[in-house]
Amino acid sequence: MLRTRLLSGLLCLLIILLAMGLYSINQCSDLGQRIQAISRDNDEVGRNLQQMKRSCAGMTGALLALVAGDKVQSKKDFNLANKNFEEALSAELARKSISPEEKEPLGKLNTSYKTYLANANAFLIAPDFPDSAWRETAQKLGQNTTQILDLVDKLTLAHEHALGKGNENAAADINRTIRFLILLMIIAVAVFLFAAFGLSHGLLNPLRILNASIKQIGEGNLNQSVPVLDRGELGMLATSFNQMAAQLRQYQANTSEELMRLNQTVRSTLASFPDPIFVLNSAGAVELRNPVADQLAVKLLFAGVTRLPEKVDERVEQVRSSGEDYLPVLFHDAIKFHLDGQDRYFLPRIVLLRNDKREVFGVAVILEDVTRMLLLDDIKSNLIATVSHELKTPLTSVRMALYLLHEKTVGELNERQADLVATAKEDADRLLKTLNDLLDLAKLEQGASALQFDLVSPTTLMESSVHDTREFASASAVVVKTEIAPGLPNIRIDRQRLAYVFTNLIINAVKYSPKGSGILLSATLGHTRAMKPSVRFSVKDQGVGISQEHQEHIFERFYRVPGTRAGGAGLGLSIAREIVVAHHGEIGVISSPGKGSEFFFLIPIAEESKPDESTPIA
C-alpha cells in the first residue's frame, strides 16, 4: 500500500530526527552543567588562593608592626588575617573537585601554615626584642612566609593544569557528539534516498503515465486507459481514471446527437426571428446568419458570408475597439437601405459576445426593422405639432380675451363673473404651457439636430438657473445653496435647453419642499453607466420623497405621482429626459419616502474642453 510505504519512510526519518534531537539535548545539557561547575570551581579556587596570599602578607605585616611597639593593634590585625587565611585554606581542603596534581601542594601548604602559625605565636609571646631567640624566630617566619607564597603559586599552577584537562575532556565529548550526529545524518540521508527512490519508482512513474493520459483526454482523445499496477491508492486512482474515461466516451457518444439537435434548434430559433441577425467570430467574419439576413445580403448584393454592409461594419468596428455594446434607442440612429424600390430603416443593435472570463469571442448584430415605427412616429409627431400649432393660435386669442375681461378693460364684472374669468384664465395658461411642452417634445424627438450646441462652463449654467428661480424660491421661503467642485471642465450643450432642465428640477424641488427648508444644487465630476467622464448636476430637496414604484415611471409623459398637489400636465420631467438624452447624457432620481429626493443628470465632457476657471457662486 502506498500509504504504508509513505508512513514507513516518514516514521524512520522521524525516529532518526527524534534520536538526534534527544541526544543533542542530553549532551548539551550535560556539557553545560560541567562547564558551569568548572567555572564555579575556578572562581572559588581563585578567590581562596588570592585570599590566602593577602592574608599571609597581612599576618607577616602585623608581626613586623609588632616591632614598632603597637602590640595590641598588631595582634588584632594578625588574628583577623589569620582567620581569613584559615577560612580560605579550609575551603580548599573541603573542595570536592581537588585534582591529584593539587593534593600534594595543598598538603604541603597546610603543613607550612601550621609551622608558620607556631613560629608566629612564639614571636608574639617573646618578651624582649631583639634577643637571639627572637632573631631566629623572625628568620623562620620569613622562610615560612616565602614557602607559603611559593606553595600557593604551585597550587595555582596545579589548578590551571587540572582546568586544562577538564577543557580537553569537554572538547573530546563535543567531538564524540559531533561524530555521532554526523553518523545519524548519514543514516537519515540514506533513508531519505531509499524512500525517494521507492516513491519515484512506485508513485511518480504511475503519475507520469496518468498525467500523459489526462493531457490526451484534454486534447480530445478519449481512448485512454491506465494500467492498474497494484491494489493500493494508485491502483484505485487508475481504476477511477479508466472508469471516468469510459464515462466520457459514453457521454461523447450520447451528446453528439444532442449537440446536433441543439445546433438545429439554434438555427431554427434564429430563422424564426423577423429581423436580420448576423453572428461574427473573433476575427470579424460572419459565422452564422438567419434566412432574413441571407435575403438582405442578396438584395443589397454584399458578401454577407465574410462581412456586413459597410455602414454596419463601421459601427461593429467601433464597438470592437471601444469594448462597449451599441444599443441605440432613437430613430435618428437608424440606417437606411433602399430595398425593393423603397427606403427601409434598420436600427442596428450590436452586442459583444463574452465567455465566463469576460473575454470577447464574437459579435452579434441585429438589424431591427423600424420602418413602420419610424413612419408612425413621424405621423404622431407631425400630428401633435400640427394640432398644437393649430390650437395655439385660437387659444392665444381666447387667453387674450380672458386677460382683458380679468383686467376689466371692457367693463366691470361682478364677483361671480370675476371668479369664473380668473379660473378660465388659469386654465388657458396651463393649456398654453402644455401645448408649448408638446411642441418642444416634437422638436426634441427630431434628435440632436434640433439643438444648438455651445461650449459652456458648469458654473455659468448653474448661475443662470439659480438667477431664474431665486425669486420663486424666496417667495416659497426655501433657501437655495450651491456646491461646485473646483476645476470642472466645460461641456458642449444647448444652453437654453439644458437651462430648462436645471430650472425645471429646481422649481419642482421648491414646490415639494417645506417652508424654511433648503435645497442643495451641486456640480461634480462623474461617470455615466458607460464609464464616460461627465459633469454631474444634482438638485437635492428635503421633501416627502418618492417611493420606488413611482421612480420607474416619473420621467414618462403625463405621469404624476399619486397624492401630489395638482398643477402641470406631467410633461416637465419627460421633456427634461428628452433634452438630456439628446445631449447623450443620463438622468435619474435617488429618493426614499420621508427622506427627500435628489434629481441628477450627467452631461459628457467635451473633448476640447478646458477646466472651468469661473468663480463658484455662493
Secondary structure, DSSP 8 states (H G I E B T S, - for coil): -HHHHHHHHHHHHHHHHHHHHHHHHHHHHHHHHHHHHHHHHHHHHHHHHHHHHHHHHHHHHHHHHHHTT-HHHHHHHHHHHHHHHHHHHHHHHH-TT--HHHHHHHHHHHHHHHHHHHHHHHHHH--STT-HHHHHHHHHHHHHHHHHHHHHHHHHHHHHHHHHHHHHHHHHHHHHHHHHHHHHHHHHHHHHHHHHHHHIIIIIHHHHHHHHHHHHHHTT----------SSHHHHHHHHHHHHHHHHHHHHHHHHHHHHHHHHHHHHHHHH-SS-EEEEETTS-EEEE-HHHHHHHHHHT--TTT---HHHHHHHHHHHHHT--B---SGGG-EEEEETTEEEEEEEEEEEEE-TT--EEEEEEEEEE-HHHHHHHHHHHHHHHHHHHHHHHHHHHHHHHHHHHHTTSS----HHHHHHHHHHHHHHHHHHHHHHHHHHHHHHTT-GGG---EEE-HHHHHHHHHHHHHHHHHHTT-EEEEEE-TT-B-EEE-HHHHHHHHHHHHHHHHHTS-TT-EEEEEEEEEE-TT--EEEEEEEE--S----HHHHTTTTSTT---TTS---S-S-HHHHHHHHHHHTT-EEEEEE-TTS-EEEEEEEE--TT--B--S----
